Amino acid sequence: MIESLSVYILVEQKAPAVLVYRRCENGFVAESYLGLDSVIPLLEIDCNLALGDVYANAVFPSAEQVREQQEHFELTGELPVEFVF
């Protein structure tokens, strides 16, 4: 355990979504930020982190592509190749 760790951030690869975990008395509490207009206040380091900046060069699938991937999964039970990690 890193005693000095007060916040950590998990960034989603496939959509503009971020989970922020902040240390509190009972462990860590999760905060979620969704959408390119969201801004994460990082009071611990006196700054704000805009998701638009985090995802500045990211290209996300269209709604149609997502529907096609979901249909493929429902029909075959297999994730499309681009979802395999």
PDB file as gemmi writes it, atoms N, CA and C in Angstrom:
CRYST1    1.000    1.000    1.000  90.00  90.00  90.00 P 1                      
ATOM      1  N   MET A   1       0.836  -1.181   0.000  1.00  0.00           N  
ATOM      2  CA  MET A   1       0.000   0.000   0.000  1.00  0.00           C  
ATOM      3  C   MET A   1       0.886   1.252   0.000  1.00  0.00           C  
ATOM      4  N   ILE A   2       0.532   2.187  -0.807  1.00  0.00           N  
ATOM      5  CA  ILE A   2       1.263   3.452  -0.893  1.00  0.00           C  
ATOM      6  C   ILE A   2       0.517   4.468  -0.030  1.00  0.00           C  
ATOM      7  N   GLU A   3       1.038   4.751   1.134  1.00  0.00           N  
ATOM      8  CA  GLU A   3       0.359   5.634   2.090  1.00  0.00           C  
ATOM      9  C   GLU A   3       0.121   7.040   1.540  1.00  0.00           C  
ATOM     10  N   SER A   4       1.032   7.537   0.715  1.00  0.00           N  
ATOM     11  CA  SER A   4       0.908   8.909   0.221  1.00  0.00           C  
ATOM     12  C   SER A   4      -0.052   9.038  -0.973  1.00  0.00           C  
ATOM     13  N   LEU A   5      -0.512   7.911  -1.521  1.00  0.00           N  
ATOM     14  CA  LEU A   5      -1.430   7.952  -2.664  1.00  0.00           C  
ATOM     15  C   LEU A   5      -2.789   8.460  -2.209  1.00  0.00           C  
ATOM     16  N   SER A   6      -3.221   9.591  -2.731  1.00  0.00           N  
ATOM     17  CA  SER A   6      -4.502  10.162  -2.325  1.00  0.00           C  
ATOM     18  C   SER A   6      -5.563  10.081  -3.415  1.00  0.00           C  
ATOM     19  N   VAL A   7      -5.125   9.931  -4.672  1.00  0.00           N  
ATOM     20  CA  VAL A   7      -6.085   9.844  -5.774  1.00  0.00           C  
ATOM     21  C   VAL A   7      -5.442   9.061  -6.914  1.00  0.00           C  
ATOM     22  N   TYR A   8      -6.254   8.240  -7.595  1.00  0.00           N  
ATOM     23  CA  TYR A   8      -5.790   7.627  -8.839  1.00  0.00           C  
ATOM     24  C   TYR A   8      -6.930   7.610  -9.838  1.00  0.00           C  
ATOM     25  N   ILE A   9      -6.555   7.558 -11.110  1.00  0.00           N  
ATOM     26  CA  ILE A   9      -7.508   7.739 -12.199  1.00  0.00           C  
ATOM     27  C   ILE A   9      -7.417   6.554 -13.161  1.00  0.00           C  
ATOM     28  N   LEU A  10      -8.573   6.022 -13.535  1.00  0.00           N  
ATOM     29  CA  LEU A  10      -8.669   4.971 -14.552  1.00  0.00           C  
ATOM     30  C   LEU A  10      -9.379   5.566 -15.765  1.00  0.00           C  
ATOM     31  N   VAL A  11      -8.729   5.498 -16.915  1.00  0.00           N  
ATOM     32  CA  VAL A  11      -9.239   6.106 -18.139  1.00  0.00           C  
ATOM     33  C   VAL A  11      -9.726   5.012 -19.080  1.00  0.00           C  
ATOM     34  N   GLU A  12     -10.982   5.093 -19.489  1.00  0.00           N  
ATOM     35  CA  GLU A  12     -11.576   4.145 -20.437  1.00  0.00           C  
ATOM     36  C   GLU A  12     -10.995   4.384 -21.828  1.00  0.00           C  
ATOM     37  N   GLN A  13     -10.743   3.306 -22.546  1.00  0.00           N  
ATOM     38  CA  GLN A  13     -10.165   3.410 -23.887  1.00  0.00           C  
ATOM     39  C   GLN A  13     -11.211   3.573 -24.980  1.00  0.00           C  
ATOM     40  N   LYS A  14     -12.388   3.013 -24.788  1.00  0.00           N  
ATOM     41  CA  LYS A  14     -13.379   2.943 -25.858  1.00  0.00           C  
ATOM     42  C   LYS A  14     -14.425   4.046 -25.829  1.00  0.00           C  
ATOM     43  N   ALA A  15     -14.424   4.859 -24.792  1.00  0.00           N  
ATOM     44  CA  ALA A  15     -15.431   5.920 -24.655  1.00  0.00           C  
ATOM     45  C   ALA A  15     -14.879   6.997 -23.724  1.00  0.00           C  
ATOM     46  N   PRO A  16     -15.395   8.217 -23.821  1.00  0.00           N  
ATOM     47  CA  PRO A  16     -14.929   9.277 -22.930  1.00  0.00           C  
ATOM     48  C   PRO A  16     -15.513   9.102 -21.521  1.00  0.00           C  
ATOM     49  N   ALA A  17     -14.852   8.272 -20.740  1.00  0.00           N  
ATOM     50  CA  ALA A  17     -15.307   7.959 -19.389  1.00  0.00           C  
ATOM     51  C   ALA A  17     -14.099   7.724 -18.493  1.00  0.00           C  
ATOM     52  N   VAL A  18     -14.142   8.307 -17.312  1.00  0.00           N  
ATOM     53  CA  VAL A  18     -13.026   8.211 -16.375  1.00  0.00           C  
ATOM     54  C   VAL A  18     -13.567   7.921 -14.985  1.00  0.00           C  
ATOM     55  N   LEU A  19     -12.894   7.030 -14.269  1.00  0.00           N  
ATOM     56  CA  LEU A  19     -13.181   6.800 -12.857  1.00  0.00           C  
ATOM     57  C   LEU A  19     -12.044   7.396 -12.052  1.00  0.00           C  
ATOM     58  N   VAL A  20     -12.393   8.173 -11.045  1.00  0.00           N  
ATOM     59  CA  VAL A  20     -11.414   8.769 -10.141  1.00  0.00           C  
ATOM     60  C   VAL A  20     -11.656   8.169  -8.766  1.00  0.00           C  
ATOM     61  N   TYR A  21     -10.607   7.651  -8.154  1.00  0.00           N  
ATOM     62  CA  TYR A  21     -10.692   7.100  -6.807  1.00  0.00           C  
ATOM     63  C   TYR A  21      -9.924   8.016  -5.864  1.00  0.00           C  
ATOM     64  N   ARG A  22     -10.629   8.523  -4.854  1.00  0.00           N  
ATOM     65  CA  ARG A  22     -10.009   9.412  -3.861  1.00  0.00           C  
ATOM     66  C   ARG A  22     -10.002   8.719  -2.504  1.00  0.00           C  
ATOM     67  N   ARG A  23      -8.868   8.841  -1.823  1.00  0.00           N  
ATOM     68  CA  ARG A  23      -8.753   8.234  -0.501  1.00  0.00           C  
ATOM     69  C   ARG A  23      -9.605   9.014   0.508  1.00  0.00           C  
ATOM     70  N   CYS A  24     -10.308   8.263   1.338  1.00  0.00           N  
ATOM     71  CA  CYS A  24     -11.051   8.837   2.456  1.00  0.00           C  
ATOM     72  C   CYS A  24     -10.725   8.007   3.696  1.00  0.00           C  
ATOM     73  N   GLU A  25     -11.391   8.249   4.787  1.00  0.00           N  
ATOM     74  CA  GLU A  25     -11.097   7.533   6.030  1.00  0.00           C  
ATOM     75  C   GLU A  25     -11.262   6.025   5.901  1.00  0.00           C  
ATOM     76  N   ASN A  26     -12.214   5.586   5.087  1.00  0.00           N  
ATOM     77  CA  ASN A  26     -12.530   4.158   4.973  1.00  0.00           C  
ATOM     78  C   ASN A  26     -12.007   3.513   3.699  1.00  0.00           C  
ATOM     79  N   GLY A  27     -11.007   4.087   3.085  1.00  0.00           N  
ATOM     80  CA  GLY A  27     -10.476   3.540   1.832  1.00  0.00           C  
ATOM     81  C   GLY A  27     -10.611   4.548   0.712  1.00  0.00           C  
ATOM     82  N   PHE A  28     -11.009   4.053  -0.466  1.00  0.00           N  
ATOM     83  CA  PHE A  28     -11.162   4.927  -1.629  1.00  0.00           C  
ATOM     84  C   PHE A  28     -12.624   5.000  -2.047  1.00  0.00           C  
ATOM     85  N   VAL A  29     -13.027   6.176  -2.480  1.00  0.00           N  
ATOM     86  CA  VAL A  29     -14.386   6.410  -2.976  1.00  0.00           C  
ATOM     87  C   VAL A  29     -14.290   6.733  -4.462  1.00  0.00           C  
ATOM     88  N   ALA A  30     -15.158   6.116  -5.265  1.00  0.00           N  
ATOM     89  CA  ALA A  30     -15.139   6.305  -6.720  1.00  0.00           C  
ATOM     90  C   ALA A  30     -16.009   7.484  -7.136  1.00  0.00           C  
ATOM     91  N   GLU A  31     -15.508   8.221  -8.118  1.00  0.00           N  
ATOM     92  CA  GLU A  31     -16.268   9.283  -8.779  1.00  0.00           C  
ATOM     93  C   GLU A  31     -16.200   8.983 -10.269  1.00  0.00           C  
ATOM     94  N   SER A  32     -17.297   9.163 -10.987  1.00  0.00           N  
ATOM     95  CA  SER A  32     -17.278   8.916 -12.423  1.00  0.00           C  
ATOM     96  C   SER A  32     -17.486  10.221 -13.185  1.00  0.00           C  
ATOM     97  N   TYR A  33     -16.799  10.313 -14.307  1.00  0.00           N  
ATOM     98  CA  TYR A  33     -16.892  11.478 -15.190  1.00  0.00           C  
ATOM     99  C   TYR A  33     -17.118  10.955 -16.596  1.00  0.00           C  
ATOM    100  N   LEU A  34     -18.200  11.420 -17.236  1.00  0.00           N  
ATOM    101  CA  LEU A  34     -18.579  10.931 -18.554  1.00  0.00           C  
ATOM    102  C   LEU A  34     -18.720  12.088 -19.524  1.00  0.00           C  
ATOM    103  N   GLY A  35     -18.249  11.902 -20.740  1.00  0.00           N  
ATOM    104  CA  GLY A  35     -18.429  12.899 -21.788  1.00  0.00           C  
ATOM    105  C   GLY A  35     -17.247  13.834 -21.931  1.00  0.00           C  
ATOM    106  N   LEU A  36     -17.063  14.304 -23.142  1.00  0.00           N  
ATOM    107  CA  LEU A  36     -15.922  15.159 -23.460  1.00  0.00           C  
ATOM    108  C   LEU A  36     -15.988  16.526 -22.798  1.00  0.00           C  
ATOM    109  N   ASP A  37     -17.155  16.923 -22.320  1.00  0.00           N  
ATOM    110  CA  ASP A  37     -17.293  18.217 -21.654  1.00  0.00           C  
ATOM    111  C   ASP A  37     -17.001  18.152 -20.154  1.00  0.00           C  
ATOM    112  N   SER A  38     -16.795  16.953 -19.627  1.00  0.00           N  
ATOM    113  CA  SER A  38     -16.546  16.800 -18.193  1.00  0.00           C  
ATOM    114  C   SER A  38     -15.162  17.314 -17.818  1.00  0.00           C  
ATOM    115  N   VAL A  39     -15.075  17.824 -16.596  1.00  0.00           N  
ATOM    116  CA  VAL A  39     -13.803  18.308 -16.056  1.00  0.00           C  
ATOM    117  C   VAL A  39     -13.616  17.689 -14.676  1.00  0.00           C  
ATOM    118  N   ILE A  40     -12.452  17.106 -14.455  1.00  0.00           N  
ATOM    119  CA  ILE A  40     -12.138  16.468 -13.177  1.00  0.00           C  
ATOM    120  C   ILE A  40     -11.370  17.468 -12.317  1.00  0.00           C  
ATOM    121  N   PRO A  41     -11.912  17.844 -11.162  1.00  0.00           N  
ATOM    122  CA  PRO A  41     -11.155  18.714 -10.267  1.00  0.00           C  
ATOM    123  C   PRO A  41     -10.122  17.878  -9.498  1.00  0.00           C  
ATOM    124  N   LEU A  42      -8.870  18.229  -9.642  1.00  0.00           N  
ATOM    125  CA  LEU A  42      -7.796  17.533  -8.927  1.00  0.00           C  
ATOM    126  C   LEU A  42      -7.214  18.502  -7.892  1.00  0.00           C  
ATOM    127  N   LEU A  43      -7.950  18.642  -6.806  1.00  0.00           N  
ATOM    128  CA  LEU A  43      -7.560  19.573  -5.764  1.00  0.00           C  
ATOM    129  C   LEU A  43      -6.221  19.186  -5.138  1.00  0.00           C  
ATOM    130  N   GLU A  44      -5.919  17.892  -5.184  1.00  0.00           N  
ATOM    131  CA  GLU A  44      -4.676  17.395  -4.588  1.00  0.00           C  
ATOM    132  C   GLU A  44      -3.444  18.023  -5.232  1.00  0.00           C  
ATOM    133  N   ILE A  45      -3.554  18.372  -6.501  1.00  0.00           N  
ATOM    134  CA  ILE A  45      -2.421  18.993  -7.204  1.00  0.00           C  
ATOM    135  C   ILE A  45      -2.809  20.350  -7.785  1.00  0.00           C  
ATOM    136  N   ASP A  46      -3.910  20.900  -7.301  1.00  0.00           N  
ATOM    137  CA  ASP A  46      -4.363  22.249  -7.666  1.00  0.00           C  
ATOM    138  C   ASP A  46      -4.519  22.449  -9.172  1.00  0.00           C  
ATOM    139  N   CYS A  47      -5.274  21.535  -9.812  1.00  0.00           N  
ATOM    140  CA  CYS A  47      -5.551  21.705 -11.240  1.00  0.00           C  
ATOM    141  C   CYS A  47      -6.859  21.019 -11.611  1.00  0.00           C  
ATOM    142  N   ASN A  48      -7.297  21.258 -12.818  1.00  0.00           N  
ATOM    143  CA  ASN A  48      -8.472  20.611 -13.388  1.00  0.00           C  
ATOM    144  C   ASN A  48      -8.042  19.856 -14.636  1.00  0.00           C  
ATOM    145  N   LEU A  49      -8.629  18.690 -14.837  1.00  0.00           N  
ATOM    146  CA  LEU A  49      -8.297  17.861 -15.994  1.00  0.00           C  
ATOM    147  C   LEU A  49      -9.549  17.706 -16.854  1.00  0.00           C  
ATOM    148  N   ALA A  50      -9.530  18.298 -18.043  1.00  0.00           N  
ATOM    149  CA  ALA A  50     -10.676  18.227 -18.952  1.00  0.00           C  
ATOM    150  C   ALA A  50     -10.622  16.942 -19.768  1.00  0.00           C  
ATOM    151  N   LEU A  51     -11.730  16.208 -19.802  1.00  0.00           N  
ATOM    152  CA  LEU A  51     -11.756  14.983 -20.594  1.00  0.00           C  
ATOM    153  C   LEU A  51     -11.546  15.276 -22.064  1.00  0.00           C  
ATOM    154  N   GLY A  52     -11.956  16.447 -22.522  1.00  0.00           N  
ATOM    155  CA  GLY A  52     -11.698  16.845 -23.905  1.00  0.00           C  
ATOM    156  C   GLY A  52     -10.208  16.863 -24.209  1.00  0.00           C  
ATOM    157  N   ASP A  53      -9.385  17.244 -23.229  1.00  0.00           N  
ATOM    158  CA  ASP A  53      -7.927  17.218 -23.411  1.00  0.00           C  
ATOM    159  C   ASP A  53      -7.386  15.794 -23.355  1.00  0.00           C  
ATOM    160  N   VAL A  54      -7.910  14.993 -22.434  1.00  0.00           N  
ATOM    161  CA  VAL A  54      -7.451  13.607 -22.295  1.00  0.00           C  
ATOM    162  C   VAL A  54      -7.697  12.841 -23.591  1.00  0.00           C  
ATOM    163  N   TYR A  55      -8.855  13.063 -24.198  1.00  0.00           N  
ATOM    164  CA  TYR A  55      -9.259  12.321 -25.394  1.00  0.00           C  
ATOM    165  C   TYR A  55      -9.093  13.128 -26.679  1.00  0.00           C  
ATOM    166  N   ALA A  56      -8.207  14.105 -26.678  1.00  0.00           N  
ATOM    167  CA  ALA A  56      -8.061  15.023 -27.812  1.00  0.00           C  
ATOM    168  C   ALA A  56      -7.831  14.310 -29.146  1.00  0.00           C  
ATOM    169  N   ASN A  57      -7.086  13.232 -29.166  1.00  0.00           N  
ATOM    170  CA  ASN A  57      -6.772  12.534 -30.421  1.00  0.00           C  
ATOM    171  C   ASN A  57      -7.493  11.190 -30.557  1.00  0.00           C  
ATOM    172  N   ALA A  58      -8.449  10.947 -29.682  1.00  0.00           N  
ATOM    173  CA  ALA A  58      -9.170   9.669 -29.705  1.00  0.00           C  
ATOM    174  C   ALA A  58     -10.280   9.687 -30.748  1.00  0.00           C  
ATOM    175  N   VAL A  59     -10.513   8.527 -31.356  1.00  0.00           N  
ATOM    176  CA  VAL A  59     -11.612   8.340 -32.303  1.00  0.00           C  
ATOM    177  C   VAL A  59     -12.486   7.228 -31.736  1.00  0.00           C  
ATOM    178  N   PHE A  60     -13.749   7.533 -31.506  1.00  0.00           N  
ATOM    179  CA  PHE A  60     -14.663   6.569 -30.922  1.00  0.00           C  
ATOM    180  C   PHE A  60     -15.584   6.007 -31.993  1.00  0.00           C  
ATOM    181  N   PRO A  61     -16.074   4.765 -31.793  1.00  0.00           N  
ATOM    182  CA  PRO A  61     -16.997   4.183 -32.773  1.00  0.00           C  
ATOM    183  C   PRO A  61     -18.317   4.955 -32.793  1.00  0.00           C  
ATOM    184  N   SER A  62     -18.951   4.970 -33.953  1.00  0.00           N  
ATOM    185  CA  SER A  62     -20.253   5.618 -34.077  1.00  0.00           C  
ATOM    186  C   SER A  62     -21.312   4.763 -33.384  1.00  0.00           C  
ATOM    187  N   ALA A  63     -22.478   5.342 -33.167  1.00  0.00           N  
ATOM    188  CA  ALA A  63     -23.583   4.607 -32.555  1.00  0.00           C  
ATOM    189  C   ALA A  63     -23.941   3.386 -33.409  1.00  0.00           C  
ATOM    190  N   GLU A  64     -23.874   3.536 -34.735  1.00  0.00           N  
ATOM    191  CA  GLU A  64     -24.171   2.421 -35.638  1.00  0.00           C  
ATOM    192  C   GLU A  64     -23.143   1.296 -35.467  1.00  0.00           C  
ATOM    193  N   GLN A  65     -21.893   1.645 -35.356  1.00  0.00           N  
ATOM    194  CA  GLN A  65     -20.852   0.634 -35.156  1.00  0.00           C  
ATOM    195  C   GLN A  65     -21.061  -0.110 -33.837  1.00  0.00           C  
ATOM    196  N   VAL A  66     -21.436   0.615 -32.799  1.00  0.00           N  
ATOM    197  CA  VAL A  66     -21.689  -0.014 -31.503  1.00  0.00           C  
ATOM    198  C   VAL A  66     -22.863  -0.974 -31.610  1.00  0.00           C  
ATOM    199  N   ARG A  67     -23.947  -0.553 -32.288  1.00  0.00           N  
ATOM    200  CA  ARG A  67     -25.104  -1.443 -32.486  1.00  0.00           C  
ATOM    201  C   ARG A  67     -24.700  -2.700 -33.242  1.00  0.00           C  
ATOM    202  N   GLU A  68     -23.882  -2.552 -34.283  1.00  0.00           N  
ATOM    203  CA  GLU A  68     -23.431  -3.710 -35.060  1.00  0.00           C  
ATOM    204  C   GLU A  68     -22.600  -4.661 -34.192  1.00  0.00           C  
ATOM    205  N   GLN A  69     -21.754  -4.117 -33.357  1.00  0.00           N  
ATOM    206  CA  GLN A  69     -20.933  -4.950 -32.475  1.00  0.00           C  
ATOM    207  C   GLN A  69     -21.808  -5.689 -31.466  1.00  0.00           C  
ATOM    208  N   GLN A  70     -22.824  -5.005 -30.930  1.00  0.00           N  
ATOM    209  CA  GLN A  70     -23.731  -5.641 -29.988  1.00  0.00           C  
ATOM    210  C   GLN A  70     -24.523  -6.759 -30.666  1.00  0.00           C  
ATOM    211  N   GLU A  71     -24.995  -6.520 -31.892  1.00  0.00           N  
ATOM    212  CA  GLU A  71     -25.740  -7.538 -32.634  1.00  0.00           C  
ATOM    213  C   GLU A  71     -24.850  -8.742 -32.913  1.00  0.00           C  
ATOM    214  N   HIS A  72     -23.601  -8.489 -33.298  1.00  0.00           N  
ATOM    215  CA  HIS A  72     -22.656  -9.578 -33.553  1.00  0.00           C  
ATOM    216  C   HIS A  72     -22.486 -10.433 -32.296  1.00  0.00           C  
ATOM    217  N   PHE A  73     -22.327  -9.792 -31.156  1.00  0.00           N  
ATOM    218  CA  PHE A  73     -22.153 -10.514 -29.898  1.00  0.00           C  
ATOM    219  C   PHE A  73     -23.400 -11.319 -29.557  1.00  0.00           C  
ATOM    220  N   GLU A  74     -24.581 -10.714 -29.721  1.00  0.00           N  
ATOM    221  CA  GLU A  74     -25.828 -11.400 -29.402  1.00  0.00           C  
ATOM    222  C   GLU A  74     -26.052 -12.620 -30.292  1.00  0.00           C  
ATOM    223  N   LEU A  75     -25.655 -12.525 -31.567  1.00  0.00           N  
ATOM    224  CA  LEU A  75     -25.844 -13.640 -32.504  1.00  0.00           C  
ATOM    225  C   LEU A  75     -24.813 -14.752 -32.321  1.00  0.00           C  
ATOM    226  N   THR A  76     -23.581 -14.384 -32.039  1.00  0.00           N  
ATOM    227  CA  THR A  76     -22.495 -15.369 -32.026  1.00  0.00           C  
ATOM    228  C   THR A  76     -21.943 -15.670 -30.637  1.00  0.00           C  
ATOM    229  N   GLY A  77     -22.159 -14.765 -29.696  1.00  0.00           N  
ATOM    230  CA  GLY A  77     -21.554 -14.930 -28.378  1.00  0.00           C  
ATOM    231  C   GLY A  77     -20.081 -14.569 -28.365  1.00  0.00           C  
ATOM    232  N   GLU A  78     -19.582 -14.065 -29.485  1.00  0.00           N  
ATOM    233  CA  GLU A  78     -18.174 -13.699 -29.599  1.00  0.00           C  
ATOM    234  C   GLU A  78     -18.044 -12.185 -29.690  1.00  0.00           C  
ATOM    235  N   LEU A  79     -17.014 -11.686 -29.042  1.00  0.00           N  
ATOM    236  CA  LEU A  79     -16.733 -10.261 -29.163  1.00  0.00           C  
ATOM    237  C   LEU A  79     -16.110  -9.994 -30.528  1.00  0.00           C  
ATOM    238  N   PRO A  80     -16.457  -8.876 -31.152  1.00  0.00           N  
ATOM    239  CA  PRO A  80     -15.782  -8.513 -32.400  1.00  0.00           C  
ATOM    240  C   PRO A  80     -14.281  -8.388 -32.147  1.00  0.00           C  
ATOM    241  N   VAL A  81     -13.484  -8.581 -33.189  1.00  0.00           N  
ATOM    242  CA  VAL A  81     -12.029  -8.584 -33.065  1.00  0.00           C  
ATOM    243  C   VAL A  81     -11.532  -7.335 -32.345  1.00  0.00           C  
ATOM    244  N   GLU A  82     -12.104  -6.166 -32.632  1.00  0.00           N  
ATOM    245  CA  GLU A  82     -11.612  -4.933 -32.025  1.00  0.00           C  
ATOM    246  C   GLU A  82     -11.907  -4.859 -30.533  1.00  0.00           C  
ATOM    247  N   PHE A  83     -12.745  -5.780 -29.996  1.00  0.00           N  
ATOM    248  CA  PHE A  83     -13.027  -5.798 -28.560  1.00  0.00           C  
ATOM    249  C   PHE A  83     -12.154  -6.799 -27.815  1.00  0.00           C  
ATOM    250  N   VAL A  84     -11.404  -7.608 -28.532  1.00  0.00           N  
ATOM    251  CA  VAL A  84     -10.563  -8.614 -27.879  1.00  0.00           C  
ATOM    252  C   VAL A  84      -9.299  -7.941 -27.400  1.00  0.00           C  
ATOM    253  N   PHE A  85      -8.989  -8.105 -26.122  1.00  0.00           N  
ATOM    254  CA  PHE A  85      -7.816  -7.463 -25.550  1.00  0.00           C  
ATOM    255  C   PHE A  85      -6.666  -8.437 -25.459  1.00  0.00           C  
TER     256      PHE A  85                                                      
END                                                                             
